[in-house]
Structure formats: C-alpha cells, structure tokens
Amino acid sequence: MSEAALKLQPIPGRSRVGPVISRQPSKLFASLFGLLEVNRRVTVLEIGAALPETVDFFAQFKCRLHFVDLFDEPFVREQADLSEAELRHGFEEQLRFSPGTRIDFCLFWDFLCYLDDPALRAFNAALRPWLHSGTRAHGFAVHHLAARVDNIRYGVADRETLCLRKRMGEQMQSHPHSQIEMHDMLNGFTFERGLLLPDGKLEMLLKART
C-alpha cells in the first residue's frame, strides 16, 4: 500500500462530501506524470480536502499525500482584514511539514482565484521553501476577469478526468488575477502550459523557478 491511504486523518467538521455532479476532461493534468519514475516516491500537496477518488488515484503510486484544506481557514476567509505579514504567518502554520520535505506536485485547483494580492504573495512566500527545481503544479485561473469562479471541489478520477462536486458552505469572494499578475505575485513558479476552457477558465501547468 502506498502512503496515500496511510497519511489521511479525518478533519473534524469537514467530512461532508457531496455527490459527484459532473466530470471534466483534462488535457494537461496527465502531463504532471509524464516524467514520473515508476519506483520513485513522490510528495503531493493538495490544497483541498481529501476526496475518495483522489486517494484511490494516488494509491497506485509510491507517494505521500498532504491535504491542506485552506478554503475553510478563518484567516483565509478574513484576508481583507489582515496584513500581508499576518497572512504569511497563517499560511506558514498550515504549510508546516517535516524538515527536509520537498513537494513534487502541487494541486492548487482554483484556490489561487480566491486570494487577493497580499494573500497571493503571502501564500507564495510560505510555499516557496518546500519547492525544488523539479516541482510541478496544476491549477485553474481565469482567462478574463469577468469569468465566473464556481463553488466546487475537484477530485481526480484518472489522469485525464477530474470529478466535480458542489462545495458545502458559503462561497468565498473571488479575486481573479490576470496571467501577468499571477506571474508577478506567484513568483515561486513559472508558467509551462495553459489551456483555455469553454467556461472562460484557464487550466495551468506550472514549474517551480530555480
């Protein structure tokens, strides 16, 4: 058994998982695994709750999964009232891993769309120490600032298919960024590939900057 199943711990108050409402094809997600060595252990960070299909998917690999559900953290929902230093401290506390940890894959989903400018810079600063030259990331942005950000959770069905569920609770205020803004404020990464989706979102593959 991989460490995918072994590292999961229930999170009080966050166990409600609604049904899958749709499946979304992905032409970029599989690219994360193109250079993955079969016997190499990888470390995956997902910004979100542990969904059953995601755990099942990663169970086929030798990996360690870190699920960090920042969507429900009070300091994220109250970001407008906090300084950038306070936000960075909040993210550092949530992204506190064992010494020597290096993240191979980051699954951001649409979390970056909910961070205002100071919060995005703070998140970038808190995550950067855990990256290495081979770190890759997948997520969604918006192609134009009028595009709607839906209140959904993403899961992984297979390398080419994502599962979508409605997110329980009130949706956070979105703060969509242009690709130029994202490039400046999320400067721990550089853009590798982008794909415009029919709903106006931009699917992204990112690579850590050396």
Secondary structure, DSSP 8 states (H G I E B T S, - for coil): --HHHHT----TT------EEEEEE-SSGGGGGTT--TT--EEEEESS---HHHHHHHTTSSEEEEE--GGG-HHHHTGGGS-HHHHHHHHHHHT---TT---SEEEEETGGGG--HHHHHHHHHHHGGG--TT-EEEEEEESSTTS----EEEEEEETTEEEEEE-SS---------HHHHHHHSTTEEEEEEEE-TTSEEEEEEEE--
